[in-house]
Amino acid sequence: MTTPSLHPIICPHDDAECALAVEVEALRDRVQQLESSSRIDALTGFFNYRHLMETLSAEMERTRRTGVPTALIMTDLDHFKRINDTYGHEAGNAALKMATSIWRATIRQVDVACRYGGEEFLFILPGTRFGMAVRAAERLREALAKTPLELDGNTLRLTASFGVAAYTRDQELDVEAFIDNADRYVLLAKQEGRNRVACDRNRLASQETSVSASEKALLTRISPAGSEEAPS
């Protein structure tokens, strides 16, 4: 979400060195900075829960108006509690920072990366079809899995489990239900062994005639699941 541009403060007496105008301008800049920082998670630099809910609601409304789908990727770091228990919370923080840094470099500029809570993260993919979102999740998974974290002489292998959902305007979903759809596939990925992407495999298969060869290849690696509550 971009902040609308504001007109410069002009002294009513047309005084170029008006101290009041300068002070008001500085105050407005500070308010904008505070507004921006209130939407950022301090540890990871991802957007926070507030921004997530507002942005996802806006993108779903865009989908209802235009018919262009919105996709959602949810992820949860695997065995994160073990890292905290074994190496301490600073190590856990380092793991979160590294993972989010890798993911930030992997997503598109248009995608919105948010910290949902703890070691859970959500990526909003505007204008993205289901198959494309599954491919994006697989890229995120691979990027993390192949990059070890070096910490005080220890090499930690980080992995994460991913769930993918997509929203189309014929679905009767609100923001919470959309997130729940992605979350249940994260749980499925955990149950299937972690370090994998889970989604509605039937929905992905139904798009085989219009997806790329790489998307079709994913069908042999994606955790199977039943249909979503309101498949397109």
N, C-alpha and C positions, 0 to 999 in steps of 0.2 A: 504494500500500500504506500503510495507516495503522498507526501505532504503538499497541499496546494501552495503555490507561490503567493507571497503576500506583498502588497505594495509598500514601498519604503515610507517611513515616517517623515512627514514634511512639517516644518515649523509654520504655524499659521501667520507669522509675521515675516516669513520668507528670510529668516536669519540662517545663513549657512552654518553658523557655529552655535546654533541654539543648543544649550546644554540639556534642556528638557527633552528635545527630540532625540538627542543622542542617548539619553538615559532610557527613554521608552523603547528605543530600538534594541538596546542591549538587553532590556528586560524581556522583550518579546523573543529574542534569540535564545535566552535562557529557558523560557517556557517551552519553546520548540525542542530544545535539547532534552529537557526533562520528560516531555511527551515521548520522544524517541526512545530514551533510555528505559522508560516504564514498560516498553514492549520487548526488551532484550533480556535474555537469560544471561546473568553476569558471568557464569562459569564457562559456558560453551559459545556464547555469541549468537546462538540460534534465537529465533523469536520465542516468546513465552506463550503460556496458555491463553492469555487474553487475546493476543494477536492471532493465535491459531483459530480460536472460535469465531472471531470477527471476519477473518479472511476466508475461512472455509464457508461460512454462511454466505458471504458475498459471491464466492465462486459457484456455489450451488444455485444461487439466484440467477447468476449469469447463464448457467446450464439450462435452467427452466425457461429463460427468455430466448436463448439462441439455439438450443438443441445441441450445443457443443459439450461433450462430456467432461467431467472433472474426475481425476483419479486421486487415490490416497494410498500412500505407503506408510505402514506403521512398523516400527522395529524395536526390539528389546535386546540389549546386550546379553549374551549367554554367560551364565555362571558369574554374574557381576558380584553377588554377595561373597563368593569365594575369594575374589580379588581383595575386597575390603577386609575380610576376616584374616586373610593370609598376609597381606602386605600393608594394610592400613588404609585409611580413608584418603590420604594424599595420593596413594597409588590409584585408588578408584577415581579420583578427580583427574589424574593424569590420563587414565584410560578414556574417560569421557571426552577430555579435550582432544586427544589424538583421534578418536573415532569421528567426532564431529568435524575436525579439520579435514580428514580424508573425505568425508561425505560432502562437505561444502565444495571441495574441488571436483567432485564427481557429478553433481546435479547441474541442471541448466540454470541460467540466470533467472528465468521466469518462474522456476520452482520455488516454493516457500518452505524452508526448513524450520521446524519448531520443536522445542523440548516440551513433551507432554507431561513429564514428571519423572524424577529419579533417573533411571537408565532407559526410559522409553522416549522415542522420538517419532514425529510424524512429518511426512513430506507431502505437501499439497502440490499436485501436478495439474495446472490449468490446461484446458483444451487437449487432454491426453486420453487416448483410447485405452481400453483395458490391456490389450496385448502389449502396447508400448510401455505401460506402467509396470508390467511384469518384467519386461526387459530391463527397465530402469532399476527395479529392485534387485535384480540379479547383478547388475553392475555395482551397486552399493555393497552387496554382500561380498562379492569377489574382491573389491578394493580393500575392504577391511581385513578379510581373511588372509590376504597375501602380505600384509604389512605388520610385522611384529613390533611390540612395544618394548624398548630397552629401558629397564628401570633398576637402578642400583645394582648393576651386574646381572640382573635376571632378565630373561627374554620371555615376555608374555605373549601368547597367541590369542588375539581377540577375535571373537566371532559374534555374529548376531543373527537372530531369527526375524524373518520379515513376513508381513501379511499385506496383501494387496486387495483393494476394492475399487470399484468405479461407479460413479453416479451418472445416470441419464435422466432426462426430464420425465420419463414415464414411470419413474419409481416414486413411491410414497415414503420418503425418508426425510427426517430432520437431521441436523448436524450430529447429534448424539448417536442416532441410529447408524449413520454413515461410519462414524468412528468405531462403533461396536462391531460393524461388519469387518473392518480391517483388523480389529483386535482379536476376533475369534480365529482368524487365520494365523496370527502370530502364535496363539496358543496351540494351534494345530502343528505349526512348524516346530515348536518346542517338543510336542508329543512325538513327532516323527524323527527326532534326533538332533534338532538344533542346526544352526549354520545352514539354513536353507530358506527358500521362498515358498510360501504356501498361498494358494488362492483357490477360487472356484475353477477347478480344472475343466468341468463341463462347459462353463462359459467361455473359457479360453479355446477349447476345442471347437466350439460353435463358430469361432471367427477364423478357422483355418483357411477358408477360401480367400480371405482378404489380409492375412498377416504374412510376414516374411518368413523365410526358411529358419532364421534364428529363433523366431517366436515359436514355430512348430517344434523345433528341437527341444524347447523348454518343457514341452508336454511330458517328456520322458523323465524330467528331473524335478518337476514341481510336485509338492505334496498333494495328493488327491483330497477332494472334499466334495460335499454335496452342494447343490445350487444355493445361491444367495436367496434371501427372502423375496426379492423382487428382481430377478434377472432381466437383462434387456434382451 
